Structure formats: C-alpha cells, structure tokens
Amino acid sequence: MPNADSELYPADLLALVEAYLAGLDFDADRRAARLVEAMQYSLLAGGKRIRPVLTLATARSRGADPALVLPAAAALELIHTYSLIHDDLPAIDDDSLRRGRPTCHVAFGEDIAILAGDGLFAEAFNLLLTHQPGDASALLAAVTEVAGATGVHGMVGGQFMDVAGLAADDDDLRTVHALKTGKLIEAAVVCGAVLTGAIDTGPYRAFAAEIGLLFQIVDDILDEAGDEAELGKSVGKDRAQEKVTYVSRFGLDGARRLAAEAEERARARLTALPGDTGDLASLTEYMGRRRH
C-alpha cells in the first residue's frame, strides 16, 4: 500500500483493485491448491498497484466508470507479480525479500515459485479474454497491447538485456528500461484508453513513456538510497551485482535531475489528453515522490 504522500494516490481506485484481486480464486482443482496458495501469496502481498490503478485512472479520465476495466487492470497486476516472482529467483536477482516478506521461492520452493509465475501469466490472459467487457476490436487491441508489452519486444526482452549486462551506453540503458519497465506501464495506460473507446493512442503513449521513465529512475535511486524497511525489499542489489543503472551512470544527483525532468515532461504530455486528468497528474507526482 502506498504510504508516502498517500494523499496523492487515488485511494478509491486502489480499493477497487485490492477488492477485485482478493476475489480471484482461479477456480483450481483441489490438487493444485498449493500452487494457488503460492500465486495468491505473492499477488496479495500488497504493493503500489501502479499499473492497474493507472488503467482505472485513464478510464475515469475519459468519463467511464473505472470498474469497467477492472479485469484488464487486474490482468496487468497478475503479469507484474509473475515478473517479480521470476526476477527474485536465484538464477536472476536472487532476492529473499519482497514487499516486506520472504520471496515466493523462499516461502514455497523454487519449483512452485516458477509454476506460480507461469500460472499468473496464463491466468492474466484468461481474465482479460473471459471477463473484460467491450467490443471485439477493443478487446483485441487490449490483448495485443498486453502481449506485446510482456514478450521479447517488451518486459521479458528488457529483463534479458538487463541480466545479460547489455546496457553499454546511455541509449542502451534507456532501451533496457523502456522495455523492462516502461512497456507494461504503457500498456496499462493504453488499455484504459482503448477499452473506453479511444482511437488515437498516441498522446496516451507519449504520457506513459515519460512516467515509465520516471518510475524506473526513481526505482534506481531507491535501490541505492532507499530505506529497506520502508521499501520492503533489499537495497543495494544493483550496485552489488554491478548493474548499469541511472544512478551508476549519472550519480544520485544526476538521477534525481533526470527524474525531475521526466516528471515535468509527463505533466506537459498530460495537457494533450482529453477529460479530467487529475488522477493521472496525482499519480505522476506520487511516482516522483515515492519512497518505496
């Protein structure tokens, strides 16, 4: 749950997301109960819920009932949670703490954790395809957006580049994080738009690109200078693993300057969006200020 500058966070949208996620039981065979337990252990551990809240906030900015896009919003959180479970595995980041509790593989074992991530990824698309209302063209656009954001040309491709240490220069660094972090944030905003009737997604993508960059830069700053108790996860991992980050490349002061610039550009991009963008503006400010 957000706890820093929480007045900036649209609490009603967060409550909608939390209630919806808590209601998912996946209707699994009783023999898969341990797998579902592992999936829910990570999914319901809390967190910022930035991606689903962005989807709901975008829908509301367009004058729609945010509850309309809850299945798509929840699907994005399932995918994000799957990525965290797999990122934490010993073969990748080897983290033992996530959201203030033992990581999934520590609590359930590596084998179940891998399957829990796989299950969340598959159930995300099941949720989107079977529960999200909308006409066929809008649903197809949303599914295409999410699939593209999570594969080789999105989150997984960016994670590979990060693990492989391929950020040799500034352009590489931007590309890695635009794929690893930015694409799913972009999908969150775009899904909220297309599922409520948007035809031109360009302005939404432009805004999302800036908040995706802002989110990643602040993430890098927090890994270097954040408080582990407040973050609910280990700090200093990037430096220990000698990863190239915005902090290692530009220093703390330089990273903070870049974050401020990205936030300013995001605010400028908001002016091109229709409707009441107050929630999106608040989320942008929250992402710039966040401490966890």
C-alpha positions in Angstrom: 0.0 0.0 0.0 1.3 3.5 -0.7 2.5 5.2 2.5 4.5 8.2 1.3 2.5 11.2 0.1 -0.6 8.9 0.1 -2.8 12.0 -0.3 -1.7 12.0 -3.9 -2.9 8.4 -4.5 -6.5 7.9 -5.7 -7.5 5.7 -2.7 -10.8 4.7 -4.2 -9.2 3.2 -7.3 -6.7 1.4 -5.2 -9.5 0.0 -3.1 -11.3 -1.2 -6.2 -8.1 -3.0 -7.4 -7.5 -4.7 -4.0 -11.0 -5.9 -3.6 -11.0 -7.4 -7.2 -7.7 -9.1 -6.7 -8.8 -10.5 -3.3 -11.9 -12.0 -5.1 -9.9 -14.0 -7.6 -9.8 -17.7 -6.7 -8.7 -19.1 -10.1 -11.3 -22.0 -9.6 -8.5 -24.5 -9.5 -8.6 -28.3 -8.9 -8.1 -29.1 -5.2 -4.9 -30.8 -6.0 -3.5 -27.5 -7.3 -4.3 -25.8 -4.0 -0.7 -25.3 -3.0 0.0 -23.7 -6.4 -2.9 -21.3 -6.0 -1.7 -20.5 -2.5 1.7 -19.5 -3.8 0.1 -17.4 -6.5 -2.1 -15.6 -4.0 0.8 -15.3 -1.5 2.6 -13.0 -4.0 -0.4 -11.4 -5.6 -2.0 -10.3 -2.3 1.2 -9.2 -0.6 0.3 -5.6 -1.2 2.4 -3.2 -3.3 1.8 0.1 -5.1 -0.6 -1.4 -7.7 0.6 1.4 -10.1 -0.3 -0.4 -13.3 -3.9 -1.4 -12.5 -4.6 2.0 -10.9 -3.2 3.7 -14.0 -5.6 1.7 -16.1 -8.6 2.7 -13.9 -7.4 6.4 -13.7 -7.1 6.5 -17.5 -10.6 5.1 -17.9 -12.0 7.6 -15.4 -10.3 10.5 -17.2 -12.3 9.6 -20.3 -15.6 9.8 -18.3 -16.0 6.0 -18.0 -16.8 4.0 -14.8 -13.3 2.7 -13.8 -14.9 -0.6 -12.6 -15.5 -1.3 -16.3 -11.8 -2.0 -16.9 -11.1 -3.9 -13.7 -10.4 -7.3 -15.4 -7.8 -5.7 -17.7 -6.3 -3.8 -14.8 -6.1 -6.9 -12.6 -4.5 -8.9 -15.5 -1.7 -6.4 -15.6 -1.1 -6.8 -11.9 -1.0 -10.6 -12.3 1.6 -10.2 -15.0 3.6 -7.8 -12.9 3.5 -10.2 -10.0 4.6 -13.1 -12.2 7.6 -11.0 -13.3 8.6 -10.2 -9.7 8.4 -13.9 -8.7 10.7 -14.9 -11.5 13.0 -11.9 -11.1 13.6 -12.8 -7.4 14.7 -16.4 -8.3 18.3 -17.4 -7.5 19.1 -17.6 -11.2 18.2 -14.0 -11.8 18.3 -11.4 -9.0 18.5 -13.9 -6.1 16.3 -11.8 -3.7 15.0 -13.2 -0.4 12.7 -10.2 0.5 9.8 -8.8 -1.5 7.0 -6.5 -0.2 8.3 -7.0 3.4 8.0 -10.8 3.4 10.0 -13.7 2.1 10.0 -14.0 -1.6 7.9 -16.7 -3.2 10.7 -19.2 -3.8 11.9 -18.8 -0.2 8.4 -19.5 1.1 7.4 -22.2 -1.3 10.5 -23.5 -3.1 11.9 -22.7 -6.5 9.8 -25.2 -8.3 6.5 -24.0 -7.0 7.6 -20.3 -7.5 8.4 -20.9 -11.1 5.0 -22.5 -11.7 3.2 -19.8 -9.7 4.7 -17.2 -12.0 3.7 -19.3 -15.0 0.2 -19.6 -13.6 -0.3 -15.9 -13.0 0.9 -15.1 -16.5 -1.6 -17.5 -18.1 -4.4 -16.5 -15.8 -3.9 -12.9 -16.7 -4.8 -13.6 -20.3 -7.7 -15.8 -19.3 -9.0 -13.0 -17.1 -8.7 -10.4 -19.9 -10.3 -12.7 -22.5 -13.2 -14.0 -20.5 -14.1 -11.2 -18.1 -13.3 -7.9 -19.7 -16.4 -6.4 -21.3 -16.0 -4.5 -24.6 -16.5 -4.9 -28.3 -14.3 -7.3 -30.2 -12.0 -4.7 -31.7 -11.3 -3.0 -28.4 -10.6 -6.4 -26.7 -8.3 -7.4 -29.5 -6.4 -4.1 -29.2 -6.0 -4.6 -25.4 -4.8 -8.2 -25.7 -2.4 -7.3 -28.5 -1.1 -4.4 -26.3 -0.5 -6.6 -23.3 1.1 -9.4 -25.2 3.4 -7.1 -27.0 4.3 -5.3 -23.7 5.3 -8.6 -22.0 7.3 -10.5 -24.6 10.6 -10.2 -26.4 9.8 -6.7 -27.6 8.8 -5.7 -24.0 9.3 -6.7 -20.4 11.0 -10.1 -21.0 13.3 -8.7 -23.7 14.3 -5.9 -21.4 14.8 -8.2 -18.5 17.1 -10.3 -20.6 19.2 -7.3 -21.7 19.4 -6.3 -18.0 20.5 -9.8 -16.9 23.0 -10.1 -19.7 24.5 -6.7 -18.9 23.9 -5.2 -22.3 23.5 -1.6 -21.3 26.8 -0.4 -22.7 25.9 3.2 -23.3 23.1 5.7 -22.5 21.0 4.6 -25.4 21.2 1.0 -24.3 20.2 2.0 -20.7 17.1 3.8 -22.0 16.2 0.9 -24.2 16.6 -1.7 -21.5 14.4 0.2 -19.1 11.9 1.3 -21.7 11.3 -2.4 -22.4 11.7 -3.9 -18.9 9.6 -1.3 -17.0 8.1 1.1 -19.5 6.2 -1.2 -21.8 3.9 -2.6 -19.1 3.2 0.9 -17.8 2.4 2.0 -21.3 0.1 -1.0 -21.7 -1.7 0.0 -18.5 -2.5 3.5 -19.8 -3.3 2.4 -23.4 -5.6 -0.4 -22.2 -7.6 2.1 -20.1 -7.9 4.3 -23.2 -8.8 1.7 -25.9 -11.3 -0.1 -23.7 -13.2 3.1 -23.2 -13.3 4.0 -26.9 -10.1 5.8 -27.6 -9.0 5.6 -31.3 -5.8 7.7 -31.2 -3.5 6.2 -28.6 -0.5 8.4 -29.5 -1.0 11.0 -26.7 -1.5 8.3 -24.1 1.7 6.5 -25.2 3.6 9.8 -25.1 2.5 10.4 -21.5 3.1 6.8 -20.5 6.6 6.8 -21.9 7.6 9.6 -19.5 6.0 8.1 -16.4 7.6 4.8 -17.2 11.0 6.5 -17.4 10.2 8.4 -14.2 9.3 5.2 -12.4 12.5 3.4 -13.4 14.8 6.3 -12.5 13.2 6.6 -9.0 13.5 2.8 -8.6 17.2 3.0 -9.3 17.5 5.9 -6.8 15.6 3.9 -4.1 17.8 0.8 -4.7 20.8 3.0 -3.9 19.5 5.4 -1.2 16.1 4.0 0.0 15.2 2.6 3.4 14.9 -1.2 3.3 12.2 -1.3 6.0 10.1 1.2 4.0 10.9 -0.4 0.7 10.0 -3.9 1.9 12.9 -5.4 -0.2 16.7 -5.5 -0.2 18.6 -2.3 -1.2 22.0 -2.0 -2.8 21.4 -5.1 -5.0 22.1 -3.2 -8.3 25.4 -2.0 -7.1 26.4 -5.4 -5.6 25.6 -7.0 -8.9 27.4 -4.2 -10.8 24.3 -3.4 -12.9 24.2 -0.3 -15.0 21.5 2.0 -13.6 20.6 5.7 -13.8 22.5 6.1 -10.5 25.6 4.3 -11.6 25.6 6.1 -14.9 24.7 9.7 -13.7 25.2 9.6 -9.9 22.5 10.3 -7.4 22.2 14.0 -8.1 22.2 13.3 -11.9 19.5 10.7 -11.5 17.4 13.0 -9.4 17.7 15.7 -12.0 16.7 13.2 -14.8 13.7 12.1 -12.7 12.5 15.7 -12.2 12.9 16.3 -16.0 10.8 13.2 -16.8 8.1 14.3 -14.4 8.0 17.7 -15.9 7.7 16.2 -19.4 4.9 13.9 -18.2 2.9 16.8 -16.9 3.3 18.5 -20.3 2.1 15.4 -22.1 -1.0 15.3 -19.9 -2.2 18.5 -21.5 -2.8 16.6 -24.7 -5.2 14.2 -23.1 -8.9 14.8 -23.0 -11.1 14.8 -19.9 -10.3 15.3 -16.3 -6.7 14.1 -15.9 -6.4 14.9 -12.2 -5.9 11.3 -11.1 -3.2 10.9 -13.7 -1.5 14.1 -12.5 -1.6 12.9 -8.9 -0.1 9.5 -9.9 2.7 11.3 -11.8 3.5 13.4 -8.7 3.3 10.3 -6.5 5.8 8.4 -8.7 8.2 11.3 -8.5 8.0 11.5 -4.7 7.6 7.8 -3.8 9.9 6.3 -1.2 9.0 2.6 -1.7 
